[in-house]
Amino acid sequence: LASLQSTDEYTFIRDLIAKTSGSNPRTWVGGSDAVKNGAWMWSDGSNFVFNFWAKNEPNNYGGMESCMEINYN
């Protein structure tokens, strides 16, 4: 899964998904806080420095959110 380290990488991945799928689906990327709630990390082990959260995110809705996705809304 992709690790997003900059705005440029985020934009590249977002545009690649749109180009290859023909739409803007919600798509999983490599961010997770499964090891410790609220301590986000990338699946490749790289540091979680860049984040581009939507308003009021992350919020662990229902206590069940531990993975990250790109959402175009």
A tleap script that builds the chain and sets N, CA, C and O, in Angstrom:
source leaprc.protein.ff14SB
mol = sequence {
  NLEU ALA SER LEU GLN SER THR ASP GLU TYR
  THR PHE ILE ARG ASP LEU ILE ALA LYS THR
  SER GLY SER ASN PRO ARG THR TRP VAL GLY
  GLY SER ASP ALA VAL LYS ASN GLY ALA TRP
  MET TRP SER ASP GLY SER ASN PHE VAL PHE
  ASN PHE TRP ALA LYS ASN GLU PRO ASN ASN
  TYR GLY GLY MET GLU SER CYS MET GLU ILE
  ASN TYR CASN
}
set mol.1.N position { 0.839 -1.194 0.000 }
set mol.1.CA position { 0.000 0.000 0.000 }
set mol.1.C position { 0.874 1.244 0.000 }
set mol.1.O position { 1.996 1.225 0.508 }
set mol.2.N position { 0.364 2.309 -0.564 }
set mol.2.CA position { 1.141 3.540 -0.720 }
set mol.2.C position { 1.353 4.260 0.607 }
set mol.2.O position { 0.465 4.313 1.457 }
set mol.3.N position { 2.548 4.809 0.758 }
set mol.3.CA position { 2.874 5.713 1.862 }
set mol.3.C position { 2.985 7.108 1.269 }
set mol.3.O position { 3.742 7.324 0.322 }
set mol.4.N position { 2.247 8.038 1.809 }
set mol.4.CA position { 2.187 9.390 1.255 }
set mol.4.C position { 3.066 10.307 2.087 }
set mol.4.O position { 2.734 10.628 3.228 }
set mol.5.N position { 4.186 10.728 1.517 }
set mol.5.CA position { 5.180 11.503 2.264 }
set mol.5.C position { 5.157 12.995 1.946 }
set mol.5.O position { 5.885 13.765 2.574 }
set mol.6.N position { 4.341 13.417 0.989 }
set mol.6.CA position { 4.309 14.828 0.600 }
set mol.6.C position { 3.019 15.120 -0.157 }
set mol.6.O position { 2.303 14.207 -0.569 }
set mol.7.N position { 2.741 16.395 -0.330 }
set mol.7.CA position { 1.585 16.797 -1.125 }
set mol.7.C position { 1.726 16.291 -2.557 }
set mol.7.O position { 0.744 15.867 -3.167 }
set mol.8.N position { 2.943 16.334 -3.091 }
set mol.8.CA position { 3.170 15.843 -4.456 }
set mol.8.C position { 2.846 14.355 -4.576 }
set mol.8.O position { 2.216 13.940 -5.549 }
set mol.9.N position { 3.267 13.550 -3.605 }
set mol.9.CA position { 2.962 12.117 -3.638 }
set mol.9.C position { 1.466 11.877 -3.498 }
set mol.9.O position { 0.901 11.042 -4.205 }
set mol.10.N position { 0.823 12.601 -2.593 }
set mol.10.CA position { -0.626 12.485 -2.424 }
set mol.10.C position { -1.337 12.782 -3.743 }
set mol.10.O position { -2.203 12.020 -4.173 }
set mol.11.N position { -0.967 13.892 -4.383 }
set mol.11.CA position { -1.594 14.294 -5.642 }
set mol.11.C position { -1.345 13.253 -6.730 }
set mol.11.O position { -2.253 12.915 -7.488 }
set mol.12.N position { -0.110 12.743 -6.806 }
set mol.12.CA position { 0.222 11.718 -7.797 }
set mol.12.C position { -0.648 10.476 -7.611 }
set mol.12.O position { -1.237 9.984 -8.573 }
set mol.13.N position { -0.733 9.971 -6.390 }
set mol.13.CA position { -1.520 8.763 -6.105 }
set mol.13.C position { -2.997 9.011 -6.381 }
set mol.13.O position { -3.658 8.180 -7.005 }
set mol.14.N position { -3.518 10.139 -5.927 }
set mol.14.CA position { -4.926 10.478 -6.157 }
set mol.14.C position { -5.232 10.511 -7.652 }
set mol.14.O position { -6.229 9.943 -8.099 }
set mol.15.N position { -4.367 11.181 -8.427 }
set mol.15.CA position { -4.582 11.289 -9.870 }
set mol.15.C position { -4.415 9.940 -10.570 }
set mol.15.O position { -5.141 9.639 -11.517 }
set mol.16.N position { -3.465 9.130 -10.107 }
set mol.16.CA position { -3.266 7.798 -10.677 }
set mol.16.C position { -4.501 6.926 -10.462 }
set mol.16.O position { -4.923 6.214 -11.373 }
set mol.17.N position { -5.074 6.977 -9.279 }
set mol.17.CA position { -6.285 6.204 -8.983 }
set mol.17.C position { -7.422 6.651 -9.891 }
set mol.17.O position { -8.121 5.818 -10.468 }
set mol.18.N position { -7.610 7.956 -10.019 }
set mol.18.CA position { -8.679 8.477 -10.874 }
set mol.18.C position { -8.465 8.068 -12.332 }
set mol.18.O position { -9.415 7.693 -13.020 }
set mol.19.N position { -7.222 8.140 -12.800 }
set mol.19.CA position { -6.905 7.812 -14.194 }
set mol.19.C position { -7.129 6.330 -14.486 }
set mol.19.O position { -7.704 5.984 -15.518 }
set mol.20.N position { -6.684 5.458 -13.592 }
set mol.20.CA position { -6.773 4.022 -13.854 }
set mol.20.C position { -8.158 3.448 -13.573 }
set mol.20.O position { -8.540 2.438 -14.164 }
set mol.21.N position { -8.913 4.081 -12.676 }
set mol.21.CA position { -10.236 3.555 -12.340 }
set mol.21.C position { -11.352 4.241 -13.120 }
set mol.21.O position { -12.453 3.701 -13.232 }
set mol.22.N position { -11.075 5.427 -13.658 }
set mol.22.CA position { -12.102 6.179 -14.366 }
set mol.22.C position { -13.051 6.906 -13.441 }
set mol.22.O position { -14.044 7.482 -13.885 }
set mol.23.N position { -12.747 6.881 -12.152 }
set mol.23.CA position { -13.580 7.580 -11.172 }
set mol.23.C position { -12.703 7.954 -9.980 }
set mol.23.O position { -11.477 7.867 -10.048 }
set mol.24.N position { -13.328 8.360 -8.916 }
set mol.24.CA position { -12.599 8.719 -7.694 }
set mol.24.C position { -13.083 7.861 -6.528 }
set mol.24.O position { -13.714 8.373 -5.604 }
set mol.25.N position { -12.794 6.565 -6.564 }
set mol.25.CA position { -13.269 5.700 -5.485 }
set mol.25.C position { -12.486 5.918 -4.194 }
set mol.25.O position { -11.342 6.373 -4.211 }
set mol.26.N position { -13.123 5.587 -3.083 }
set mol.26.CA position { -12.376 5.561 -1.827 }
set mol.26.C position { -11.370 4.432 -1.945 }
set mol.26.O position { -11.723 3.314 -2.322 }
set mol.27.N position { -10.113 4.725 -1.623 }
set mol.27.CA position { -9.033 3.775 -1.870 }
set mol.27.C position { -8.132 3.673 -0.654 }
set mol.27.O position { -7.698 4.690 -0.114 }
set mol.28.N position { -7.844 2.449 -0.218 }
set mol.28.CA position { -6.968 2.236 0.923 }
set mol.28.C position { -5.539 2.639 0.588 }
set mol.28.O position { -5.049 2.371 -0.509 }
set mol.29.N position { -4.873 3.284 1.542 }
set mol.29.CA position { -3.439 3.555 1.464 }
set mol.29.C position { -2.797 2.950 2.709 }
set mol.29.O position { -3.497 2.380 3.546 }
set mol.30.N position { -1.488 3.064 2.844 }
set mol.30.CA position { -0.743 2.330 3.860 }
set mol.30.C position { -0.693 2.913 5.257 }
set mol.30.O position { 0.162 2.505 6.043 }
set mol.31.N position { -1.559 3.842 5.603 }
set mol.31.CA position { -1.560 4.404 6.951 }
set mol.31.C position { -2.425 3.594 7.899 }
set mol.31.O position { -3.508 3.141 7.529 }
set mol.32.N position { -1.943 3.411 9.131 }
set mol.32.CA position { -2.685 2.631 10.113 }
set mol.32.C position { -2.303 3.046 11.532 }
set mol.32.O position { -1.167 3.437 11.801 }
set mol.33.N position { -3.279 2.950 12.427 }
set mol.33.CA position { -2.977 3.106 13.855 }
set mol.33.C position { -3.388 1.841 14.606 }
set mol.33.O position { -3.794 1.895 15.767 }
set mol.34.N position { -3.275 0.693 13.917 }
set mol.34.CA position { -3.697 -0.588 14.483 }
set mol.34.C position { -2.854 -1.023 15.675 }
set mol.34.O position { -3.360 -1.705 16.566 }
set mol.35.N position { -1.581 -0.642 15.709 }
set mol.35.CA position { -0.711 -1.045 16.818 }
set mol.35.C position { -1.072 -0.279 18.084 }
set mol.35.O position { -1.174 -0.866 19.161 }
set mol.36.N position { -1.264 1.032 17.955 }
set mol.36.CA position { -1.637 1.878 19.086 }
set mol.36.C position { -2.586 2.952 18.587 }
set mol.36.O position { -2.234 3.734 17.703 }
set mol.37.N position { -3.783 2.995 19.145 }
set mol.37.CA position { -4.793 3.951 18.714 }
set mol.37.C position { -4.254 5.379 18.777 }
set mol.37.O position { -3.772 5.836 19.814 }
set mol.38.N position { -4.348 6.070 17.643 }
set mol.38.CA position { -3.894 7.453 17.564 }
set mol.38.C position { -2.442 7.623 17.168 }
set mol.38.O position { -2.013 8.741 16.884 }
set mol.39.N position { -1.671 6.541 17.142 }
set mol.39.CA position { -0.259 6.599 16.743 }
set mol.39.C position { -0.150 6.061 15.315 }
set mol.39.O position { 0.077 4.870 15.102 }
set mol.40.N position { -0.315 6.952 14.353 }
set mol.40.CA position { -0.345 6.554 12.949 }
set mol.40.C position { 1.043 6.232 12.430 }
set mol.40.O position { 2.022 6.892 12.780 }
set mol.41.N position { 1.117 5.198 11.582 }
set mol.41.CA position { 2.375 4.818 10.939 }
set mol.41.C position { 2.063 4.302 9.542 }
set mol.41.O position { 0.922 3.969 9.221 }
set mol.42.N position { 3.104 4.244 8.722 }
set mol.42.CA position { 2.965 3.719 7.362 }
set mol.42.C position { 3.338 2.247 7.346 }
set mol.42.O position { 4.208 1.813 8.101 }
set mol.43.N position { 2.684 1.482 6.487 }
set mol.43.CA position { 2.907 0.035 6.417 }
set mol.43.C position { 4.318 -0.339 5.978 }
set mol.43.O position { 4.765 -1.457 6.236 }
set mol.44.N position { 5.033 0.583 5.314 }
set mol.44.CA position { 6.412 0.292 4.911 }
set mol.44.C position { 7.425 0.644 5.994 }
set mol.44.O position { 8.630 0.503 5.786 }
set mol.45.N position { 6.942 1.103 7.150 }
set mol.45.CA position { 7.817 1.439 8.266 }
set mol.45.C position { 8.349 2.860 8.249 }
set mol.45.O position { 9.050 3.266 9.177 }
set mol.46.N position { 8.030 3.626 7.207 }
set mol.46.CA position { 8.520 5.007 7.139 }
set mol.46.C position { 7.769 5.891 8.130 }
set mol.46.O position { 6.645 5.587 8.530 }
set mol.47.N position { 8.409 6.987 8.516 }
set mol.47.CA position { 7.831 7.913 9.484 }
set mol.47.C position { 6.562 8.555 8.953 }
set mol.47.O position { 6.445 8.836 7.760 }
set mol.48.N position { 5.630 8.782 9.836 }
set mol.48.CA position { 4.363 9.411 9.485 }
set mol.48.C position { 4.495 10.908 9.745 }
set mol.48.O position { 4.107 11.403 10.803 }
set mol.49.N position { 5.044 11.616 8.770 }
set mol.49.CA position { 5.290 13.051 8.911 }
set mol.49.C position { 4.203 13.845 8.210 }
set mol.49.O position { 3.592 14.730 8.809 }
set mol.50.N position { 3.958 13.533 6.947 }
set mol.50.CA position { 2.943 14.236 6.160 }
set mol.50.C position { 1.574 13.672 6.483 }
set mol.50.O position { 1.386 12.456 6.493 }
set mol.51.N position { 0.631 14.536 6.744 }
set mol.51.CA position { -0.755 14.082 6.823 }
set mol.51.C position { -1.648 15.160 6.239 }
set mol.51.O position { -1.369 16.354 6.355 }
set mol.52.N position { -2.699 14.730 5.626 }
set mol.52.CA position { -3.599 15.625 4.922 }
set mol.52.C position { -5.019 15.177 5.241 }
set mol.52.O position { -5.766 14.746 4.363 }
set mol.53.N position { -5.372 15.289 6.517 }
set mol.53.CA position { -6.656 14.785 6.991 }
set mol.53.C position { -7.818 15.659 6.518 }
set mol.53.O position { -7.678 16.872 6.361 }
set mol.54.N position { -8.943 15.028 6.301 }
set mol.54.CA position { -10.184 15.762 6.083 }
set mol.54.C position { -10.588 16.407 7.410 }
set mol.54.O position { -10.100 16.018 8.472 }
set mol.55.N position { -11.471 17.384 7.342 }
set mol.55.CA position { -11.941 18.063 8.545 }
set mol.55.C position { -12.485 17.030 9.544 }
set mol.55.O position { -13.216 16.113 9.170 }
set mol.56.N position { -12.116 17.198 10.806 }
set mol.56.CA position { -12.549 16.336 11.919 }
set mol.56.C position { -12.035 14.893 11.822 }
set mol.56.O position { -12.619 13.988 12.418 }
set mol.57.N position { -10.971 14.684 11.092 }
set mol.57.CA position { -10.353 13.359 10.984 }
set mol.57.C position { -8.927 13.421 11.508 }
set mol.57.O position { -8.322 14.492 11.472 }
set mol.58.N position { -8.376 12.343 11.983 }
set mol.58.CA position { -9.042 11.064 12.221 }
set mol.58.C position { -9.925 11.151 13.461 }
set mol.58.O position { -9.608 11.869 14.410 }
set mol.59.N position { -11.030 10.419 13.446 }
set mol.59.CA position { -11.938 10.482 14.589 }
set mol.59.C position { -12.278 9.114 15.176 }
set mol.59.O position { -13.026 9.028 16.150 }
set mol.60.N position { -11.736 8.047 14.594 }
set mol.60.CA position { -11.981 6.688 15.094 }
set mol.60.C position { -13.476 6.430 15.292 }
set mol.60.O position { -13.893 5.906 16.325 }
set mol.61.N position { -14.263 6.797 14.307 }
set mol.61.CA position { -15.718 6.681 14.364 }
set mol.61.C position { -16.138 5.287 14.817 }
set mol.61.O position { -15.740 4.284 14.225 }
set mol.62.N position { -16.928 5.238 15.850 }
set mol.62.CA position { -17.423 3.975 16.375 }
set mol.62.C position { -16.356 3.104 17.015 }
set mol.62.O position { -16.601 1.937 17.322 }
set mol.63.N position { -15.156 3.677 17.219 }
set mol.63.CA position { -14.067 2.909 17.803 }
set mol.63.C position { -13.544 1.813 16.890 }
set mol.63.O position { -12.908 0.863 17.349 }
set mol.64.N position { -13.814 1.947 15.591 }
set mol.64.CA position { -13.501 0.869 14.658 }
set mol.64.C position { -12.608 1.291 13.491 }
set mol.64.O position { -12.425 0.504 12.563 }
set mol.65.N position { -12.050 2.493 13.503 }
set mol.65.CA position { -11.256 2.957 12.361 }
set mol.65.C position { -9.766 2.912 12.685 }
set mol.65.O position { -9.282 3.655 13.538 }
set mol.66.N position { -9.054 2.037 11.999 }
set mol.66.CA position { -7.610 1.920 12.211 }
set mol.66.C position { -6.819 1.968 10.916 }
set mol.66.O position { -5.591 1.893 10.941 }
set mol.67.N position { -7.500 2.091 9.784 }
set mol.67.CA position { -6.828 2.128 8.486 }
set mol.67.C position { -7.165 3.426 7.770 }
set mol.67.O position { -8.145 4.095 8.099 }
set mol.68.N position { -6.345 3.774 6.790 }
set mol.68.CA position { -6.490 5.042 6.093 }
set mol.68.C position { -6.893 4.817 4.642 }
set mol.68.O position { -6.438 3.876 3.991 }
set mol.69.N position { -7.750 5.694 4.155 }
set mol.69.CA position { -8.126 5.671 2.754 }
set mol.69.C position { -8.142 7.081 2.202 }
set mol.69.O position { -8.301 8.052 2.943 }
set mol.70.N position { -7.975 7.184 0.895 }
set mol.70.CA position { -8.165 8.456 0.210 }
set mol.70.C position { -9.642 8.538 -0.113 }
set mol.70.O position { -10.207 7.616 -0.702 }
set mol.71.N position { -10.263 9.627 0.267 }
set mol.71.CA position { -11.675 9.859 0.002 }
set mol.71.C position { -11.774 11.192 -0.718 }
set mol.71.O position { -11.229 12.191 -0.247 }
set mol.72.N position { -12.452 11.222 -1.838 }
set mol.72.CA position { -12.476 12.419 -2.684 }
set mol.72.C position { -13.589 13.388 -2.344 }
set mol.72.O position { -13.704 14.427 -2.995 }
set mol.73.N position { -14.403 13.096 -1.363 }
set mol.73.CA position { -15.499 14.002 -0.983 }
set mol.73.C position { -15.001 15.118 -0.105 }
set mol.73.O position { -15.783 15.973 0.310 }
savepdb mol mol.pdb
quit
